[in-house]
Amino acid sequence: MKNVLITGSSSGIGKIAAEKLKAEGYNVFQTGRKKLDIENYLSIDLSDPKNVNKLYNYVKENFGEIDILINNAGEYLYSPIDKMKLDETIKIFNSNFISHYYLTSLVVPYMKQKKFGRIVNIASISGVVGEANASLYSATKSAYFGFSKSLALELAEYNITINSISPGWVETPLTNAALNEQEKMETLDVVPQKRFVEPVEIANLIKYLISDSAKGITGQNINLCAGLTCGC
Ligand SMILES: NC(=O)c1ccc[n+]([C@@H]2O[C@H](COP(=O)([O-])OP(=O)(O)OC[C@H]3O[C@@H](n4cnc5c(N)ncnc54)[C@H](OP(=O)(O)O)[C@@H]3O)[C@@H](O)[C@H]2O)c1
C-alpha cells in the first residue's frame, strides 16, 4: 500500500483527508504544529523551511519513503498590504509555499526512481480570482499554479502527476478564526450554492486525484468552491 504524507493534518481539511485515506487503506503520515499523541505524526513548524529537513529525515527513518504528497498546511491572513511587516510576510510565504516547494524537491527523487508519484497542492480560490486585503495569502496560493504546470511537464515521463485543488470557503478552524457569525452569513450570501464546502468534499477529490483513474490529469487546478468562481 502507498505511503502518503499530508502536511497540516492536525485539523480541518488535512485531518479529514488523513482519516479518509487511512480508511481507504493508505499508510498516512500527518503533521501539524500542535503536539498530538497519534501514530505517524510529527509536530513541526513550516514557517521555517529549514525544519523541512527535520520532517523529511524523520519521515524517512520512522515511516518510509513517500509515494504521495499532499501539500496542505497553510495559514490565512487578512490584512491590508500597508499593515504587513516583512518578518510576517516571509513566515506566511514559507508556511504556505516555500516549505512545500522544498519538501516536494526532497520527495521527488524517490518518485522518479519508482516511476510513480502523486502530488496534490491545496491552493485556494483566493489565488484564482484574487481577494482584497488578502494579497499575500492569494500570492502564496497562486504560486502553486505555475509550480504545478512546470513540474507536471518536468515529471510527466516518470508517471508523476501534480495538481492543485482550490477550495472556496470550507468550514474549518481556519474559517472559524477568519469569520464571525455575521460575516459567515454575509459570505454564504454570495456563494451560489449558499453553503460552505465540506472538508470531506476536498478529501474525496484528493482521493480521486491520487488514484489510477486520474493518471492523465496533471498540471491542473480544480476549483471546489460551491460555484463561487463561476461568472468570474
Ligand atoms: N478553510 C477554507 O475555507 C480554505 C479555503 C481555501 C483554501 N484553504 C486551504 O486549505 C488548507 C487547510 O486549511 P484548513 O481550512 O483545514 O485550516 P486549519 O483547520 O486551520 O488547518 C491548517 C493546518 O495547517 C497547519 N499549519 C498552519 N500553519 C502551519 C505552520 N506554519 N507550520 C506547520 N503547520 C501549519 C495547522 O497546524 P496546527 O493547527 O497544528 O497549528 C493545521 O494542521 C490551507 O492551506 C488553507 O489555506 C482553506
PDBQT file of the ligand as one rigid body, heavy atoms in Angstrom, charges set to zero:
ROOT
HETATM    1  N1  LIG A 301     -10.979  26.672   5.105  1.00  0.00    +0.000 N 
HETATM    2  C1  LIG A 301     -11.091  27.296   3.945  1.00  0.00    +0.000 C 
HETATM    3  O1  LIG A 301     -12.099  27.952   3.675  1.00  0.00    +0.000 OA
HETATM    4  C2  LIG A 301      -9.986  27.178   2.930  1.00  0.00    +0.000 A 
HETATM    5  C3  LIG A 301     -10.211  27.720   1.653  1.00  0.00    +0.000 A 
HETATM    6  C4  LIG A 301      -9.224  27.633   0.688  1.00  0.00    +0.000 A 
HETATM    7  C5  LIG A 301      -8.020  27.032   0.983  1.00  0.00    +0.000 A 
HETATM    8  N2  LIG A 301      -7.810  26.529   2.227  1.00  0.00    +0.000 N 
HETATM    9  C6  LIG A 301      -6.510  25.920   2.488  1.00  0.00    +0.000 C 
HETATM   10  O2  LIG A 301      -6.685  24.618   2.983  1.00  0.00    +0.000 OA
HETATM   11  C7  LIG A 301      -5.551  24.279   3.786  1.00  0.00    +0.000 C 
HETATM   12  C8  LIG A 301      -6.050  23.676   5.094  1.00  0.00    +0.000 C 
HETATM   13  O3  LIG A 301      -6.751  24.681   5.783  1.00  0.00    +0.000 OA
HETATM   14  P1  LIG A 301      -7.938  24.376   6.806  1.00  0.00    +0.000 P 
HETATM   15  O4  LIG A 301      -9.082  25.194   6.403  1.00  0.00    +0.000 OA
HETATM   16  O5  LIG A 301      -8.088  22.927   7.006  1.00  0.00    +0.000 OA
HETATM   17  O6  LIG A 301      -7.345  25.094   8.112  1.00  0.00    +0.000 OA
HETATM   18  P2  LIG A 301      -6.974  24.557   9.565  1.00  0.00    +0.000 P 
HETATM   19  O7  LIG A 301      -8.047  23.710  10.113  1.00  0.00    +0.000 OA
HETATM   20  O8  LIG A 301      -6.536  25.783  10.294  1.00  0.00    +0.000 OA
HETATM   21  O9  LIG A 301      -5.713  23.620   9.290  1.00  0.00    +0.000 OA
HETATM   22  C9  LIG A 301      -4.480  24.149   8.903  1.00  0.00    +0.000 C 
HETATM   23  C10 LIG A 301      -3.431  23.098   9.131  1.00  0.00    +0.000 C 
HETATM   24  O10 LIG A 301      -2.151  23.624   8.735  1.00  0.00    +0.000 OA
HETATM   25  C11 LIG A 301      -1.271  23.575   9.863  1.00  0.00    +0.000 C 
HETATM   26  N3  LIG A 301      -0.390  24.729   9.817  1.00  0.00    +0.000 N 
HETATM   27  C12 LIG A 301      -0.723  26.034   9.675  1.00  0.00    +0.000 A 
HETATM   28  N4  LIG A 301       0.371  26.797   9.715  1.00  0.00    +0.000 NA
HETATM   29  C13 LIG A 301       1.418  25.967   9.891  1.00  0.00    +0.000 A 
HETATM   30  C14 LIG A 301       2.819  26.164  10.020  1.00  0.00    +0.000 A 
HETATM   31  N5  LIG A 301       3.392  27.371   9.988  1.00  0.00    +0.000 N 
HETATM   32  N6  LIG A 301       3.602  25.079  10.181  1.00  0.00    +0.000 NA
HETATM   33  C15 LIG A 301       3.070  23.851  10.216  1.00  0.00    +0.000 A 
HETATM   34  N7  LIG A 301       1.764  23.584  10.112  1.00  0.00    +0.000 NA
HETATM   35  C16 LIG A 301       0.954  24.650   9.945  1.00  0.00    +0.000 A 
HETATM   36  C17 LIG A 301      -2.157  23.590  11.091  1.00  0.00    +0.000 C 
HETATM   37  O11 LIG A 301      -1.460  23.050  12.194  1.00  0.00    +0.000 OA
HETATM   38  P3  LIG A 301      -1.872  23.381  13.729  1.00  0.00    +0.000 P 
HETATM   39  O12 LIG A 301      -3.371  23.589  13.741  1.00  0.00    +0.000 OA
HETATM   40  O13 LIG A 301      -1.437  22.148  14.467  1.00  0.00    +0.000 OA
HETATM   41  O14 LIG A 301      -1.138  24.609  14.097  1.00  0.00    +0.000 OA
HETATM   42  C18 LIG A 301      -3.296  22.703  10.611  1.00  0.00    +0.000 C 
HETATM   43  O15 LIG A 301      -2.949  21.348  10.703  1.00  0.00    +0.000 OA
HETATM   44  C19 LIG A 301      -4.738  25.563   3.959  1.00  0.00    +0.000 C 
HETATM   45  O16 LIG A 301      -3.633  25.567   3.087  1.00  0.00    +0.000 OA
HETATM   46  C20 LIG A 301      -5.710  26.640   3.561  1.00  0.00    +0.000 C 
HETATM   47  O17 LIG A 301      -5.075  27.784   3.061  1.00  0.00    +0.000 OA
HETATM   48  C21 LIG A 301      -8.768  26.583   3.206  1.00  0.00    +0.000 A 
ENDROOT
TORSDOF 0
